[in-house]
Amino acid sequence: MEFRWNDWNVDHASRHGVTPLECEYVVRRGPCRHAGGDKYIVRGRGFGGRLVQVIYFRDDDGTVYVIHARPLNETEKRQYRRSI
């Protein structure tokens, strides 16, 4: 799985305290679901076991382009824990 990073999406994820490496880790390991349009969402354990959400789409060449990443809030954490 190949990822495409640029200043915009690195900055956007970093603003929420999630590194590109952590985004890739979560996307590669967590189950994804369709989030509408051409977007996908994945929630999973990042580094240190923290729960992270990543939203991305696939470019025409199959490359993953992350458009949003952040740690889960408390409600989302409870939902995630119940679902696994």
mmCIF file as gemmi writes it, N, C-alpha and C atoms, coordinates in Angstrom:
data_model
loop_
_atom_site.group_PDB
_atom_site.id
_atom_site.type_symbol
_atom_site.label_atom_id
_atom_site.label_alt_id
_atom_site.label_comp_id
_atom_site.label_asym_id
_atom_site.label_entity_id
_atom_site.label_seq_id
_atom_site.pdbx_PDB_ins_code
_atom_site.Cartn_x
_atom_site.Cartn_y
_atom_site.Cartn_z
_atom_site.occupancy
_atom_site.B_iso_or_equiv
_atom_site.pdbx_formal_charge
_atom_site.auth_seq_id
_atom_site.auth_asym_id
_atom_site.pdbx_PDB_model_num
ATOM 1 N N . MET Axp A 1 ? 0.845 -1.164 0 1 0 ? 1 A 1
ATOM 2 C CA . MET Axp A 1 ? 0 0 0 1 0 ? 1 A 1
ATOM 3 C C . MET Axp A 1 ? 0.895 1.234 0 1 0 ? 1 A 1
ATOM 4 N N . GLU Axp A 2 ? 0.705 2.089 -0.974 1 0 ? 2 A 1
ATOM 5 C CA . GLU Axp A 2 ? 1.532 3.287 -1.095 1 0 ? 2 A 1
ATOM 6 C C . GLU Axp A 2 ? 0.707 4.516 -0.724 1 0 ? 2 A 1
ATOM 7 N N . PHE Axp A 3 ? 1.343 5.456 -0.017 1 0 ? 3 A 1
ATOM 8 C CA . PHE Axp A 3 ? 0.694 6.675 0.431 1 0 ? 3 A 1
ATOM 9 C C . PHE Axp A 3 ? 1.284 7.88 -0.287 1 0 ? 3 A 1
ATOM 10 N N . ARG Axp A 4 ? 0.46 8.905 -0.48 1 0 ? 4 A 1
ATOM 11 C CA . ARG Axp A 4 ? 0.934 10.152 -1.087 1 0 ? 4 A 1
ATOM 12 C C . ARG Axp A 4 ? 0.818 11.252 -0.043 1 0 ? 4 A 1
ATOM 13 N N . TRP Axp A 5 ? 1.937 11.85 0.274 1 0 ? 5 A 1
ATOM 14 C CA . TRP Axp A 5 ? 1.983 12.924 1.266 1 0 ? 5 A 1
ATOM 15 C C . TRP Axp A 5 ? 2.46 14.214 0.625 1 0 ? 5 A 1
ATOM 16 N N . ASN Axp A 6 ? 1.872 15.312 1.04 1 0 ? 6 A 1
ATOM 17 C CA . ASN Axp A 6 ? 2.328 16.631 0.63 1 0 ? 6 A 1
ATOM 18 C C . ASN Axp A 6 ? 2.197 17.562 1.836 1 0 ? 6 A 1
ATOM 19 N N . ASP Axp A 7 ? 2.577 18.824 1.674 1 0 ? 7 A 1
ATOM 20 C CA . ASP Axp A 7 ? 2.537 19.751 2.801 1 0 ? 7 A 1
ATOM 21 C C . ASP Axp A 7 ? 1.145 19.858 3.412 1 0 ? 7 A 1
ATOM 22 N N . TRP Axp A 8 ? 0.11 19.862 2.562 1 0 ? 8 A 1
ATOM 23 C CA . TRP Axp A 8 ? -1.247 20.067 3.066 1 0 ? 8 A 1
ATOM 24 C C . TRP Axp A 8 ? -1.682 18.93 3.985 1 0 ? 8 A 1
ATOM 25 N N . ASN Axp A 9 ? -1.584 17.673 3.532 1 0 ? 9 A 1
ATOM 26 C CA . ASN Axp A 9 ? -2.108 16.606 4.38 1 0 ? 9 A 1
ATOM 27 C C . ASN Axp A 9 ? -1.186 16.282 5.56 1 0 ? 9 A 1
ATOM 28 N N . VAL Axp A 10 ? 0.101 16.505 5.43 1 0 ? 10 A 1
ATOM 29 C CA . VAL Axp A 10 ? 0.997 16.339 6.579 1 0 ? 10 A 1
ATOM 30 C C . VAL Axp A 10 ? 0.636 17.369 7.644 1 0 ? 10 A 1
ATOM 31 N N . ASP Axp A 11 ? 0.434 18.621 7.236 1 0 ? 11 A 1
ATOM 32 C CA . ASP Axp A 11 ? 0.076 19.681 8.171 1 0 ? 11 A 1
ATOM 33 C C . ASP Axp A 11 ? -1.275 19.411 8.821 1 0 ? 11 A 1
ATOM 34 N N . HIS Axp A 12 ? -2.238 18.962 8.027 1 0 ? 12 A 1
ATOM 35 C CA . HIS Axp A 12 ? -3.585 18.731 8.539 1 0 ? 12 A 1
ATOM 36 C C . HIS Axp A 12 ? -3.593 17.625 9.592 1 0 ? 12 A 1
ATOM 37 N N . ALA Axp A 13 ? -2.92 16.537 9.341 1 0 ? 13 A 1
ATOM 38 C CA . ALA Axp A 13 ? -2.852 15.446 10.32 1 0 ? 13 A 1
ATOM 39 C C . ALA Axp A 13 ? -2.043 15.868 11.549 1 0 ? 13 A 1
ATOM 40 N N . SER Axp A 14 ? -0.934 16.551 11.323 1 0 ? 14 A 1
ATOM 41 C CA . SER Axp A 14 ? -0.067 16.968 12.423 1 0 ? 14 A 1
ATOM 42 C C . SER Axp A 14 ? -0.76 17.961 13.347 1 0 ? 14 A 1
ATOM 43 N N . ARG Axp A 15 ? -1.662 18.75 12.811 1 0 ? 15 A 1
ATOM 44 C CA . ARG Axp A 15 ? -2.425 19.705 13.61 1 0 ? 15 A 1
ATOM 45 C C . ARG Axp A 15 ? -3.204 18.989 14.722 1 0 ? 15 A 1
ATOM 46 N N . HIS Axp A 16 ? -3.564 17.748 14.464 1 0 ? 16 A 1
ATOM 47 C CA . HIS Axp A 16 ? -4.305 16.954 15.443 1 0 ? 16 A 1
ATOM 48 C C . HIS Axp A 16 ? -3.405 15.971 16.193 1 0 ? 16 A 1
ATOM 49 N N . GLY Axp A 17 ? -2.092 16.129 16.025 1 0 ? 17 A 1
ATOM 50 C CA . GLY Axp A 17 ? -1.146 15.306 16.763 1 0 ? 17 A 1
ATOM 51 C C . GLY Axp A 17 ? -0.913 13.92 16.201 1 0 ? 17 A 1
ATOM 52 N N . VAL Axp A 18 ? -1.269 13.714 14.928 1 0 ? 18 A 1
ATOM 53 C CA . VAL Axp A 18 ? -1.085 12.4 14.299 1 0 ? 18 A 1
ATOM 54 C C . VAL Axp A 18 ? -0.032 12.543 13.204 1 0 ? 18 A 1
ATOM 55 N N . THR Axp A 19 ? 0.983 11.721 13.248 1 0 ? 19 A 1
ATOM 56 C CA . THR Axp A 19 ? 2.049 11.78 12.251 1 0 ? 19 A 1
ATOM 57 C C . THR Axp A 19 ? 1.665 10.979 11.005 1 0 ? 19 A 1
ATOM 58 N N . PRO Axp A 20 ? 2.283 11.277 9.877 1 0 ? 20 A 1
ATOM 59 C CA . PRO Axp A 20 ? 2.045 10.455 8.691 1 0 ? 20 A 1
ATOM 60 C C . PRO Axp A 20 ? 2.334 8.97 8.94 1 0 ? 20 A 1
ATOM 61 N N . LEU Axp A 21 ? 3.379 8.676 9.677 1 0 ? 21 A 1
ATOM 62 C CA . LEU Axp A 21 ? 3.722 7.279 9.963 1 0 ? 21 A 1
ATOM 63 C C . LEU Axp A 21 ? 2.611 6.597 10.761 1 0 ? 21 A 1
ATOM 64 N N . GLU Axp A 22 ? 2.034 7.303 11.721 1 0 ? 22 A 1
ATOM 65 C CA . GLU Axp A 22 ? 0.937 6.728 12.506 1 0 ? 22 A 1
ATOM 66 C C . GLU Axp A 22 ? -0.305 6.543 11.643 1 0 ? 22 A 1
ATOM 67 N N . CYS Axp A 23 ? -0.589 7.492 10.747 1 0 ? 23 A 1
ATOM 68 C CA . CYS Axp A 23 ? -1.716 7.346 9.815 1 0 ? 23 A 1
ATOM 69 C C . CYS Axp A 23 ? -1.55 6.071 8.991 1 0 ? 23 A 1
ATOM 70 N N . GLU Axp A 24 ? -0.376 5.874 8.44 1 0 ? 24 A 1
ATOM 71 C CA . GLU Axp A 24 ? -0.116 4.693 7.621 1 0 ? 24 A 1
ATOM 72 C C . GLU Axp A 24 ? -0.283 3.42 8.442 1 0 ? 24 A 1
ATOM 73 N N . TYR Axp A 25 ? 0.201 3.438 9.66 1 0 ? 25 A 1
ATOM 74 C CA . TYR Axp A 25 ? 0.093 2.288 10.553 1 0 ? 25 A 1
ATOM 75 C C . TYR Axp A 25 ? -1.374 1.92 10.778 1 0 ? 25 A 1
ATOM 76 N N . VAL Axp A 26 ? -2.212 2.906 11.076 1 0 ? 26 A 1
ATOM 77 C CA . VAL Axp A 26 ? -3.629 2.66 11.342 1 0 ? 26 A 1
ATOM 78 C C . VAL Axp A 26 ? -4.34 2.165 10.088 1 0 ? 26 A 1
ATOM 79 N N . VAL Axp A 27 ? -4.093 2.8 8.956 1 0 ? 27 A 1
ATOM 80 C CA . VAL Axp A 27 ? -4.767 2.407 7.708 1 0 ? 27 A 1
ATOM 81 C C . VAL Axp A 27 ? -4.384 0.993 7.313 1 0 ? 27 A 1
ATOM 82 N N . ARG Axp A 28 ? -3.133 0.639 7.473 1 0 ? 28 A 1
ATOM 83 C CA . ARG Axp A 28 ? -2.678 -0.701 7.081 1 0 ? 28 A 1
ATOM 84 C C . ARG Axp A 28 ? -3.25 -1.808 7.971 1 0 ? 28 A 1
ATOM 85 N N . ARG Axp A 29 ? -3.593 -1.49 9.212 1 0 ? 29 A 1
ATOM 86 C CA . ARG Axp A 29 ? -3.991 -2.527 10.157 1 0 ? 29 A 1
ATOM 87 C C . ARG Axp A 29 ? -5.472 -2.537 10.501 1 0 ? 29 A 1
ATOM 88 N N . GLY Axp A 30 ? -6.123 -1.403 10.402 1 0 ? 30 A 1
ATOM 89 C CA . GLY Axp A 30 ? -7.514 -1.329 10.827 1 0 ? 30 A 1
ATOM 90 C C . GLY Axp A 30 ? -8.488 -1.639 9.701 1 0 ? 30 A 1
ATOM 91 N N . PRO Axp A 31 ? -9.677 -2.102 10.05 1 0 ? 31 A 1
ATOM 92 C CA . PRO Axp A 31 ? -10.701 -2.306 9.022 1 0 ? 31 A 1
ATOM 93 C C . PRO Axp A 31 ? -11.252 -0.963 8.561 1 0 ? 31 A 1
ATOM 94 N N . CYS Axp A 32 ? -11.43 -0.807 7.272 1 0 ? 32 A 1
ATOM 95 C CA . CYS Axp A 32 ? -11.964 0.451 6.764 1 0 ? 32 A 1
ATOM 96 C C . CYS Axp A 32 ? -13.415 0.266 6.362 1 0 ? 32 A 1
ATOM 97 N N . ARG Axp A 33 ? -14.13 1.376 6.347 1 0 ? 33 A 1
ATOM 98 C CA . ARG Axp A 33 ? -15.509 1.351 5.871 1 0 ? 33 A 1
ATOM 99 C C . ARG Axp A 33 ? -15.735 2.563 4.995 1 0 ? 33 A 1
ATOM 100 N N . HIS Axp A 34 ? -16.699 2.449 4.132 1 0 ? 34 A 1
ATOM 101 C CA . HIS Axp A 34 ? -17.022 3.519 3.204 1 0 ? 34 A 1
ATOM 102 C C . HIS Axp A 34 ? -17.589 4.693 3.989 1 0 ? 34 A 1
ATOM 103 N N . ALA Axp A 35 ? -17.121 5.894 3.682 1 0 ? 35 A 1
ATOM 104 C CA . ALA Axp A 35 ? -17.555 7.088 4.417 1 0 ? 35 A 1
ATOM 105 C C . ALA Axp A 35 ? -18.352 8.036 3.527 1 0 ? 35 A 1
ATOM 106 N N . GLY Axp A 36 ? -18.751 7.58 2.344 1 0 ? 36 A 1
ATOM 107 C CA . GLY Axp A 36 ? -19.497 8.422 1.427 1 0 ? 36 A 1
ATOM 108 C C . GLY Axp A 36 ? -18.611 8.935 0.3 1 0 ? 36 A 1
ATOM 109 N N . GLY Axp A 37 ? -19.186 9.046 -0.866 1 0 ? 37 A 1
ATOM 110 C CA . GLY Axp A 37 ? -18.406 9.481 -2.024 1 0 ? 37 A 1
ATOM 111 C C . GLY Axp A 37 ? -17.252 8.539 -2.272 1 0 ? 37 A 1
ATOM 112 N N . ASP Axp A 38 ? -16.077 9.111 -2.43 1 0 ? 38 A 1
ATOM 113 C CA . ASP Axp A 38 ? -14.892 8.279 -2.659 1 0 ? 38 A 1
ATOM 114 C C . ASP Axp A 38 ? -14.019 8.172 -1.41 1 0 ? 38 A 1
ATOM 115 N N . LYS Axp A 39 ? -14.582 8.519 -0.244 1 0 ? 39 A 1
ATOM 116 C CA . LYS Axp A 39 ? -13.819 8.526 1.004 1 0 ? 39 A 1
ATOM 117 C C . LYS Axp A 39 ? -14.029 7.243 1.812 1 0 ? 39 A 1
ATOM 118 N N . TYR Axp A 40 ? -12.982 6.913 2.554 1 0 ? 40 A 1
ATOM 119 C CA . TYR Axp A 40 ? -13.004 5.764 3.46 1 0 ? 40 A 1
ATOM 120 C C . TYR Axp A 40 ? -12.534 6.21 4.834 1 0 ? 40 A 1
ATOM 121 N N . ILE Axp A 41 ? -13.043 5.545 5.855 1 0 ? 41 A 1
ATOM 122 C CA . ILE Axp A 41 ? -12.671 5.86 7.229 1 0 ? 41 A 1
ATOM 123 C C . ILE Axp A 41 ? -12.17 4.585 7.897 1 0 ? 41 A 1
ATOM 124 N N . VAL Axp A 42 ? -11.136 4.748 8.692 1 0 ? 42 A 1
ATOM 125 C CA . VAL Axp A 42 ? -10.613 3.622 9.459 1 0 ? 42 A 1
ATOM 126 C C . VAL Axp A 42 ? -10.328 4.115 10.872 1 0 ? 42 A 1
ATOM 127 N N . ARG Axp A 43 ? -10.723 3.306 11.837 1 0 ? 43 A 1
ATOM 128 C CA . ARG Axp A 43 ? -10.428 3.59 13.236 1 0 ? 43 A 1
ATOM 129 C C . ARG Axp A 43 ? -9.627 2.426 13.771 1 0 ? 43 A 1
ATOM 130 N N . GLY Axp A 44 ? -8.563 2.747 14.488 1 0 ? 44 A 1
ATOM 131 C CA . GLY Axp A 44 ? -7.738 1.68 15.02 1 0 ? 44 A 1
ATOM 132 C C . GLY Axp A 44 ? -6.714 2.196 15.992 1 0 ? 44 A 1
ATOM 133 N N . ARG Axp A 45 ? -5.918 1.281 16.498 1 0 ? 45 A 1
ATOM 134 C CA . ARG Axp A 45 ? -4.879 1.631 17.468 1 0 ? 45 A 1
ATOM 135 C C . ARG Axp A 45 ? -3.65 2.156 16.743 1 0 ? 45 A 1
ATOM 136 N N . GLY Axp A 46 ? -3.242 3.326 17.177 1 0 ? 46 A 1
ATOM 137 C CA . GLY Axp A 46 ? -2.018 3.924 16.67 1 0 ? 46 A 1
ATOM 138 C C . GLY Axp A 46 ? -0.865 3.577 17.589 1 0 ? 46 A 1
ATOM 139 N N . PHE Axp A 47 ? 0.099 4.453 17.631 1 0 ? 47 A 1
ATOM 140 C CA . PHE Axp A 47 ? 1.279 4.221 18.457 1 0 ? 47 A 1
ATOM 141 C C . PHE Axp A 47 ? 0.926 4.38 19.93 1 0 ? 47 A 1
ATOM 142 N N . GLY Axp A 48 ? 1.496 3.535 20.759 1 0 ? 48 A 1
ATOM 143 C CA . GLY Axp A 48 ? 1.228 3.577 22.183 1 0 ? 48 A 1
ATOM 144 C C . GLY Axp A 48 ? -0.179 3.125 22.529 1 0 ? 48 A 1
ATOM 145 N N . GLY Axp A 49 ? -0.878 2.519 21.568 1 0 ? 49 A 1
ATOM 146 C CA . GLY Axp A 49 ? -2.224 2.022 21.811 1 0 ? 49 A 1
ATOM 147 C C . GLY Axp A 49 ? -3.314 3.062 21.733 1 0 ? 49 A 1
ATOM 148 N N . ARG Axp A 50 ? -2.976 4.295 21.392 1 0 ? 50 A 1
ATOM 149 C CA . ARG Axp A 50 ? -4.025 5.314 21.328 1 0 ? 50 A 1
ATOM 150 C C . ARG Axp A 50 ? -4.915 5.057 20.126 1 0 ? 50 A 1
ATOM 151 N N . LEU Axp A 51 ? -6.17 5.423 20.253 1 0 ? 51 A 1
ATOM 152 C CA . LEU Axp A 51 ? -7.149 5.182 19.195 1 0 ? 51 A 1
ATOM 153 C C . LEU Axp A 51 ? -7.225 6.381 18.269 1 0 ? 51 A 1
ATOM 154 N N . VAL Axp A 52 ? -7.105 6.1 16.984 1 0 ? 52 A 1
ATOM 155 C CA . VAL Axp A 52 ? -7.003 7.15 15.965 1 0 ? 52 A 1
ATOM 156 C C . VAL Axp A 52 ? -7.999 6.873 14.842 1 0 ? 52 A 1
ATOM 157 N N . GLN Axp A 53 ? -8.518 7.943 14.27 1 0 ? 53 A 1
ATOM 158 C CA . GLN Axp A 53 ? -9.384 7.864 13.086 1 0 ? 53 A 1
ATOM 159 C C . GLN Axp A 53 ? -8.659 8.516 11.911 1 0 ? 53 A 1
ATOM 160 N N . VAL Axp A 54 ? -8.687 7.848 10.774 1 0 ? 54 A 1
ATOM 161 C CA . VAL Axp A 54 ? -8.078 8.386 9.557 1 0 ? 54 A 1
ATOM 162 C C . VAL Axp A 54 ? -9.118 8.314 8.44 1 0 ? 54 A 1
ATOM 163 N N . ILE Axp A 55 ? -9.254 9.41 7.711 1 0 ? 55 A 1
ATOM 164 C CA . ILE Axp A 55 ? -10.132 9.445 6.539 1 0 ? 55 A 1
ATOM 165 C C . ILE Axp A 55 ? -9.238 9.659 5.321 1 0 ? 55 A 1
ATOM 166 N N . TYR Axp A 56 ? -9.502 8.882 4.285 1 0 ? 56 A 1
ATOM 167 C CA . TYR Axp A 56 ? -8.665 8.951 3.087 1 0 ? 56 A 1
ATOM 168 C C . TYR Axp A 56 ? -9.473 8.604 1.848 1 0 ? 56 A 1
ATOM 169 N N . PHE Axp A 57 ? -8.866 8.844 0.69 1 0 ? 57 A 1
ATOM 170 C CA . PHE Axp A 57 ? -9.403 8.323 -0.566 1 0 ? 57 A 1
ATOM 171 C C . PHE Axp A 57 ? -8.242 7.751 -1.354 1 0 ? 57 A 1
ATOM 172 N N . ARG Axp A 58 ? -8.579 6.995 -2.36 1 0 ? 58 A 1
ATOM 173 C CA . ARG Axp A 58 ? -7.548 6.408 -3.231 1 0 ? 58 A 1
ATOM 174 C C . ARG Axp A 58 ? -7.476 7.2 -4.522 1 0 ? 58 A 1
ATOM 175 N N . ASP Axp A 59 ? -6.258 7.581 -4.884 1 0 ? 59 A 1
ATOM 176 C CA . ASP Axp A 59 ? -6.038 8.241 -6.16 1 0 ? 59 A 1
ATOM 177 C C . ASP Axp A 59 ? -6.285 7.254 -7.292 1 0 ? 59 A 1
ATOM 178 N N . ASP Axp A 60 ? -6.373 7.755 -8.507 1 0 ? 60 A 1
ATOM 179 C CA . ASP Axp A 60 ? -6.598 6.891 -9.668 1 0 ? 60 A 1
ATOM 180 C C . ASP Axp A 60 ? -5.543 5.8 -9.8 1 0 ? 60 A 1
ATOM 181 N N . ASP Axp A 61 ? -4.325 6.084 -9.323 1 0 ? 61 A 1
ATOM 182 C CA . ASP Axp A 61 ? -3.254 5.082 -9.418 1 0 ? 61 A 1
ATOM 183 C C . ASP Axp A 61 ? -3.235 4.132 -8.22 1 0 ? 61 A 1
ATOM 184 N N . GLY Axp A 62 ? -4.23 4.256 -7.309 1 0 ? 62 A 1
ATOM 185 C CA . GLY Axp A 62 ? -4.318 3.381 -6.156 1 0 ? 62 A 1
ATOM 186 C C . GLY Axp A 62 ? -3.614 3.905 -4.916 1 0 ? 62 A 1
ATOM 187 N N . THR Axp A 63 ? -2.938 5.035 -5.039 1 0 ? 63 A 1
ATOM 188 C CA . THR Axp A 63 ? -2.239 5.624 -3.903 1 0 ? 63 A 1
ATOM 189 C C . THR Axp A 63 ? -3.232 6.131 -2.87 1 0 ? 63 A 1
ATOM 190 N N . VAL Axp A 64 ? -2.922 5.929 -1.595 1 0 ? 64 A 1
ATOM 191 C CA . VAL Axp A 64 ? -3.766 6.409 -0.496 1 0 ? 64 A 1
ATOM 192 C C . VAL Axp A 64 ? -3.415 7.864 -0.202 1 0 ? 64 A 1
ATOM 193 N N . TYR Axp A 65 ? -4.435 8.727 -0.18 1 0 ? 65 A 1
ATOM 194 C CA . TYR Axp A 65 ? -4.249 10.142 0.14 1 0 ? 65 A 1
ATOM 195 C C . TYR Axp A 65 ? -5.075 10.468 1.383 1 0 ? 65 A 1
ATOM 196 N N . VAL Axp A 66 ? -4.399 10.689 2.492 1 0 ? 66 A 1
ATOM 197 C CA . VAL Axp A 66 ? -5.049 10.982 3.77 1 0 ? 66 A 1
ATOM 198 C C . VAL Axp A 66 ? -5.555 12.42 3.752 1 0 ? 66 A 1
ATOM 199 N N . ILE Axp A 67 ? -6.839 12.6 4.11 1 0 ? 67 A 1
ATOM 200 C CA . ILE Axp A 67 ? -7.4 13.953 4.144 1 0 ? 67 A 1
ATOM 201 C C . ILE Axp A 67 ? -7.751 14.398 5.56 1 0 ? 67 A 1
ATOM 202 N N . HIS Axp A 68 ? -7.747 13.481 6.514 1 0 ? 68 A 1
ATOM 203 C CA . HIS Axp A 68 ? -8.062 13.851 7.889 1 0 ? 68 A 1
ATOM 204 C C . HIS Axp A 68 ? -7.566 12.761 8.832 1 0 ? 68 A 1
ATOM 205 N N . ALA Axp A 69 ? -7.044 13.17 9.974 1 0 ? 69 A 1
ATOM 206 C CA . ALA Axp A 69 ? -6.611 12.208 10.995 1 0 ? 69 A 1
ATOM 207 C C . ALA Axp A 69 ? -6.668 12.895 12.348 1 0 ? 69 A 1
ATOM 208 N N . ARG Axp A 70 ? -7.142 12.149 13.348 1 0 ? 70 A 1
ATOM 209 C CA . ARG Axp A 70 ? -7.219 12.69 14.702 1 0 ? 70 A 1
ATOM 210 C C . ARG Axp A 70 ? -7.427 11.561 15.698 1 0 ? 70 A 1
ATOM 211 N N . PRO Axp A 71 ? -7.082 11.814 16.958 1 0 ? 71 A 1
ATOM 212 C CA . PRO Axp A 71 ? -7.402 10.834 17.994 1 0 ? 71 A 1
ATOM 213 C C . PRO Axp A 71 ? -8.922 10.777 18.196 1 0 ? 71 A 1
ATOM 214 N N . LEU Axp A 72 ? -9.425 9.622 18.609 1 0 ? 72 A 1
ATOM 215 C CA . LEU Axp A 72 ? -10.847 9.491 18.888 1 0 ? 72 A 1
ATOM 216 C C . LEU Axp A 72 ? -11.196 10.234 20.173 1 0 ? 72 A 1
ATOM 217 N N . ASN Axp A 73 ? -12.427 10.77 20.218 1 0 ? 73 A 1
ATOM 218 C CA . ASN Axp A 73 ? -12.904 11.364 21.467 1 0 ? 73 A 1
ATOM 219 C C . ASN Axp A 73 ? -13.431 10.243 22.368 1 0 ? 73 A 1
ATOM 220 N N . GLU Axp A 74 ? -13.831 10.586 23.582 1 0 ? 74 A 1
ATOM 221 C CA . GLU Axp A 74 ? -14.234 9.555 24.555 1 0 ? 74 A 1
ATOM 222 C C . GLU Axp A 74 ? -15.435 8.729 24.087 1 0 ? 74 A 1
ATOM 223 N N . THR Axp A 75 ? -16.432 9.37 23.489 1 0 ? 75 A 1
ATOM 224 C CA . THR Axp A 75 ? -17.605 8.649 22.984 1 0 ? 75 A 1
ATOM 225 C C . THR Axp A 75 ? -17.199 7.668 21.895 1 0 ? 75 A 1
ATOM 226 N N . GLU Axp A 76 ? -16.355 8.111 20.975 1 0 ? 76 A 1
ATOM 227 C CA . GLU Axp A 76 ? -15.891 7.247 19.885 1 0 ? 76 A 1
ATOM 228 C C . GLU Axp A 76 ? -15.051 6.092 20.415 1 0 ? 76 A 1
ATOM 229 N N . LYS Axp A 77 ? -14.271 6.339 21.453 1 0 ? 77 A 1
ATOM 230 C CA . LYS Axp A 77 ? -13.477 5.264 22.061 1 0 ? 77 A 1
ATOM 231 C C . LYS Axp A 77 ? -14.384 4.175 22.612 1 0 ? 77 A 1
ATOM 232 N N . ARG Axp A 78 ? -15.447 4.577 23.321 1 0 ? 78 A 1
ATOM 233 C CA . ARG Axp A 78 ? -16.387 3.587 23.859 1 0 ? 78 A 1
ATOM 234 C C . ARG Axp A 78 ? -17.04 2.799 22.729 1 0 ? 78 A 1
ATOM 235 N N . GLN Axp A 79 ? -17.456 3.483 21.664 1 0 ? 79 A 1
ATOM 236 C CA . GLN Axp A 79 ? -18.071 2.816 20.52 1 0 ? 79 A 1
ATOM 237 C C . GLN Axp A 79 ? -17.094 1.836 19.895 1 0 ? 79 A 1
ATOM 238 N N . TYR Axp A 80 ? -15.85 2.25 19.741 1 0 ? 80 A 1
ATOM 239 C CA . TYR Axp A 80 ? -14.83 1.387 19.144 1 0 ? 80 A 1
ATOM 240 C C . TYR Axp A 80 ? -14.626 0.136 19.995 1 0 ? 80 A 1
ATOM 241 N N . ARG Axp A 81 ? -14.496 0.329 21.296 1 0 ? 81 A 1
ATOM 242 C CA . ARG Axp A 81 ? -14.247 -0.804 22.188 1 0 ? 81 A 1
ATOM 243 C C . ARG Axp A 81 ? -15.4 -1.793 22.182 1 0 ? 81 A 1
ATOM 244 N N . ARG Axp A 82 ? -16.625 -1.301 22.067 1 0 ? 82 A 1
ATOM 245 C CA . ARG Axp A 82 ? -17.789 -2.19 22.001 1 0 ? 82 A 1
ATOM 246 C C . ARG Axp A 82 ? -17.824 -2.967 20.688 1 0 ? 82 A 1
ATOM 247 N N . SER Axp A 83 ? -17.28 -2.375 19.634 1 0 ? 83 A 1
ATOM 248 C CA . SER Axp A 83 ? -17.377 -2.998 18.315 1 0 ? 83 A 1
ATOM 249 C C . SER Axp A 83 ? -16.342 -4.095 18.093 1 0 ? 83 A 1
ATOM 250 N N . ILE Axp A 84 ? -15.288 -4.12 18.91 1 0 ? 84 A 1
ATOM 251 C CA . ILE Axp A 84 ? -14.244 -5.144 18.696 1 0 ? 84 A 1
ATOM 252 C C . ILE Axp A 84 ? -14.411 -6.33 19.608 1 0 ? 84 A 1
